[in-house]
């Protein structure tokens, strides 16, 4: 019963956290500074508490103290620890989404456009996952998932799933434009992310210093884009 109840709370937290992440104005919105001052303050404190204490040991009391707010204020913005953790992950993904292309801009007309779009996406994504905050969240999730299996699902739905949705939109647009031939958009997106992430992320998690220079990272990203376009492109990569 305890594990089932925890899972149900985390499921509700996932849903509420993702909804809040979608519905809230971002901190860059001109009218959002005052409205989001408390949530931003709470999220900053929550991040530090989660990183220092881990998900399981962190409490809403500790987060309220670290944020300098009352528990009533904390619960007015975030109904549970699960919801707060989900929103923290979603906030990281929104940072990444501002750095990566979507389908709102100029339409893709050439392989050169697509190559540029994939490189921009890869740079934004790798900046996120290799950032101190991104690495810290990943370590917390890996360390805690054995005791809290639902936490892994929360992280996946609030993080990697959202990244794949955005990448999938770009790949779908390129396929509809006749630039790519992809039978399975999700699988292709996961393959692209693996080529971008795998050579760099594990090394950074384990504090292995090679491939940390910007030029080394860029070589990995360029190679991933070239391999992806060779695999799925209808024309030679530009």
Number of C-alpha atoms within 10 A of each C-alpha: 6 7 11 10 10 16 19 13 17 24 19 17 23 25 19 20 28 25 15 19 20 14 9 13 15 16 14 8 10 9 11 13 14 9 12 17 11 17 17 16 14 24 19 15 19 25 20 17 21 21 17 13 13 18 23 15 11 17 16 18 13 17 24 20 15 16 21 15 15 13 14 10 14 22 14 11 15 22 15 20 20 25 24 27 26 29 25 24 25 25 22 17 23 17 15 20 19 10 17 20 21 18 16 7 7 8 12 21 12 16 20 12 15 24 19 16 21 25 20 15 24 27 19 18 22 19 15 19 22 20 13 13 16 16 16 18 23 18 14 18 21 14 14 17 16 11 10 18 15 21 26 16 17 25 22 16 18 25 20 15 15 17 22 19 14 17 28 20 16 22 25 19 18 23 19 12 14 16 24 22 19 19 10 10 19 17 13 19 22 17 14 21 20 13 19 24 19 11 14 21 17 13 15 18 15 8 10 12 9 11 16 15 9 8 10 12 17 17 11 18 25 17 12 22 22 17 15 20 22 14 13 16 20 15 14 11 17 12
